[in-house]
């Protein structure tokens, strides 16, 4: 496994500067949140330019194979594409529209954004594209919501399959797919080799949604992305490590047990005002758990 950091915690930085800082600290992956201040898929021309600037930084080399002058002596960084930007599609409604929205037109807006994320993932050889369900804006019952979501994901997989891009789905508190049981039902409906899981350990903890270690064991074959932060039971608030009640030793122990080979991404989106110090302290805190072979629940 390897440590990474979500760029939503560097919202005051240029993306090139965020990548440089995280690489210098020692992170070997970034969770690149597509948003207006970094890479904004609705702005196709801006995306193309950002990819040209970013790809050499992630590779650590220029296009002709030479070491990139803008990233001297830096190891290549892996990348996961994140799609949880709050207002990227609607400046007045957070996380709107969604794949569950009431009209086909609204669902197509979210689908277009996620398709653009898949294209970015393909261009950057990303480990996966991480996304969530959102909520419905009408009185649709549970079966309709599952149908809308499954149909939307099916269309995304049509885009992802030729590019070999994996889709990692994140259960999120307050959204339609919030618990691991609901994810299990969705996974059953989709049943596709490119459809897997983003597990946010804080979400499981704050919802009291069973044993984190057991979820990791159960989903080990489709666990492609892990989000990590501290959190308190009953409160969906991403906290700095040591400010909540999560047992990180147990989490890293079971990740070691299953020989998890994917990214563990710090997600502290409300800490951008102190991003560099928070990223450094997070790395120091989490590094001590890497390689711990004990397991527990």
Residue, then its C-alpha position, 0 to 999 in steps of 0.5 A: x500500500x502507499x500513502x497519498x493526499x487528496x487535493x481538495x485539502x490544497x484548494x488554496x494552492x496551484x495544482x503544480x505547487x500542491x503536487x510538488x509539496x506532497x511529493x517532497x513530504x514523501x507521499x507517492x500518490x495524489x487523489x486529484x479532485x476535479x474542481x474549478x481551481x485545479x482541473x475543471x472538466x467543464x472547461x475542456x481547453x483548460x483541462x487539456x492545458x492542465x493535463x499537459x502541465x500535470x502529466x510530467x509532474x506525476x511521471x517525474x519526467x518530461x515528454x521526451x523521457x528527460x527529468x522534468x525541470x519542474x520536478x527535479x529528483x522527484x519520484x513518479x506519483x500515482x493518481x486517483x481521480x476524485x469527483x466529490x467537488x461540492x459546487x463544480x456543476x451548480x454554484x447554488x446547490x452542493x453536489x447537484x445534480x447527481x445520477x439520482x436526479x429526477x430528470x434524465x437531463x439532470x442525470x446526463x449533466x452528472x454523467x457528463x462530468x463523470x465521463x470527463x473524469x474517466x477521460x482524465x483518468x485514462x490520460x493520466x493512467x490513474x488507478x481509478x475514478x472515485x465517485x458516489x451516488x448523491x441523493x434524489x431531488x424527488x420522492x423516488x422510492x428505493x427501487x427507482x433510485x437503484x434503477x437510476x443509479x445502476x443505469x448511470x453506472x452502466x453508461x459510465x462503464x461503457x466509457x471506462x471499459x475501452x480505456x481500462x479505467x476502474x470505477x471505485x464507488x464510495x458510500x457516503x453519509x447522507x447520500x442514497x448509498x451510505x452504508x456497506x449493506x447498500x453498497x453490497x446491493x449496488x455491487x450485486x446489481x452492477x456485477x462488472x470487473x471494473x466496478x469496485x470500492x472506495x472505502x472511507x474508514x471515517x464514514x464507517x466509523x461515524x455511522x457505526x456501520x460495523x467493523x472496519x476491518x471486516x469490511x476490508x476483508x470482505x471487499x479485499x478483491x475490489x478495494x481500489x481506494x481508501x480514504x482516511x482521516x480521524x472522526x467521531x461516532x455520530x458526526x460526519x466531520x473529517x478531523x485531523x489525526x488524533x482528534x477522533x476515536x479511530x483505531x488506526x493500528x487496527x486498520x493498517x494491520x488488516x490492510x497489511x493482512x490482506x496485502x492491500x496494494x492500493x492507495x491510502x489517501x488522506x482526506x482533510x478538505x477543510x484544512x486547506x488554510x494550513x495545508x502544508x503543515x497538515x499534510x506533513x503531520x498526517x504523513x508523519x502520523x500515518x507512516x508509523x503504521x505502515x508494515x504493521x502485521x498485527x490484525x484486529x477489529 
